[in-house]
Amino acid sequence: MFENVISQPAAVLLMDDIRGSRLPPSILFSGPSSSGKLTAALELARSLSCKNADAPWQCECPSCLRHKELVHPDLLIIGSRNCYLEIQASAEAFLRSQTQASRYLFIRAVRKLTLRFHPVLQEGDESRFSKAASLLADIEEALEEFSPRRPIESDSEALKKKVESLKNLAGKLEDDFLTDSIPVSQVRNASSWVRLSPAGKRKILIVENADRMQESARNAFLKVLEEPPENVAFILTTNRRGAILPTILSRVRTYAFVERSIASQHEVISRVFRDVPQEGSTLDAYFNRFLPVSPEQISAAASAFLNGILLDALDEGRRPLPALKESLRSDSAPRMDSDSGAPASILAILNRCKPSIVWTLFLSRIARYMRDALRNDSADAREISCFSRWTVLLRDASDSVNVYNIGAQAAIEKLREEMKAAL
């Protein structure tokens, strides 16, 4: 039980509560990114469904075998997640080692994405889901090639092609159809699902990034928490506990996940992903290696974007922001061509913000330049006020792409004009 959750004290608390029959039906895993919250949630789901009291990871009861492949009928996941990087890292781990453990790792990484398109969640919203149906069918067909009951493809080139094909299908599904928020229709459908009898011991609903529920979704979810059905476990996760509705917090027990030490993060990289960690590298930095654009390119794009805004302001006779200029000048990011601040050039640098996490990282880098500028003694009240307005605009720009599915080009053009106007 919880053998696959590395260096998290919360796992010990969970085991104690399970063995002491003290585990409540509704819980919240709160902690930083890459701290193992979803891994622990899925392991808890398996443990609660296992035929054996100790629920060892190597258990081969029918329930555990289905949970390991994430195909158990009593498991449902809703909520947003950037799946692309984990799928890429897991695929590379499988190609490197070609073991049963790495095969499960790859299968599970893909199904962490596809479970969010479960037929149960489609009811009442068939028009949107129907567009994803053919992709989902292709992914499930491709996953059959990696079934743990089949021998691993011996031809390395053929195996690589199959892995690449599955990665591409999953990437398209995530980019085109996965939104950043949790719509009320999914919460209502999940609430109806948990009221049905389980196929096994109990149903488990995992709500990932529960803080991103829309207001109507939060209210709908609160209703089912107030009167939870029997034989159901609710597992919520969040990076921002303070953003969870207080009335929801009052009905869940929080298990705090800590930021793991660098040594523990290296253990995850070596044990789980079968790779050699770089000195001082975090898990987030390790995952970012699998992006189609490098961190240096993202920094260069953010720098060019901000420099373009400052140059336009100067041309229009407005005083530029001295602390921000200094922050950009002292940065080590590579300099781009003179026209690289144009939206089209930014998008070209950023691979048109595919996958969507590139857009998030781009906005985060802009925010970091602003934070660096605030540490400069030359930052005055005008600049601080401007950064406050820009912070709101960055948040809106993030939502426009990740929640409302606005195209990256339209979003970056709008952001540029709004930031110029806020100078």
Protein Blocks (a to p, Z undefined) as FASTA:
>chain_A
ZZlpghiaklmmmmmmmmnopacfbdcddddehiommmmmmmmmmmmmpmbfnlpaklcc
fklmmmmnopafkbcceddddfklmmmmmmmmmmmnopaklmmmmmmmmmmmmmmmgfkl
mgoplmmmmmmmmmmmmmmmmmmmmgfkbccdfblklmmmmmmmmmmmmmmmmmmmpcfb
dcfklmmmmmmmmmpccfblbccdddehkllpcfklmmmmmmmmmmccehiacddddfbl
mlpcfklmmmcccdddddddfklmmmmmmmmnopacdehiafklmmmmmpcbdfklmmmm
mmmmmmmmmmmmmmnopacdfklmmmmmmpcbdcddfklmpmklmmmmnonopafklmmm
mmmmmmmmmmmmmmpmklcfklmmmmmmmmmmmmmmmmmmmmnopafklmmmmmmmmmmm
mZZ
